[in-house]
């Protein structure tokens, strides 16, 4: 079990990313998305066991949709 929480994860994301650099939908954005995806499942490996790419309600998809909604405001 990871010693990290969703709060640790969120705090780390707020230090960098498209919301800071203003680079949405660019190669830098794609790199950030891939890094966050990897980090999410590194911190929370149990979630990877139940990850279904077709399930839009999975915590990863929900998190990313909420994050992008916040960035685009």
ABEGO torsion letter per residue (X at the ends): XBABBAAAAAAAAAABEAAAAGBBGBAAAAAAAAAAAAAAAAABAAAAAABBAABAABAAAAAAAAAAAAAAX
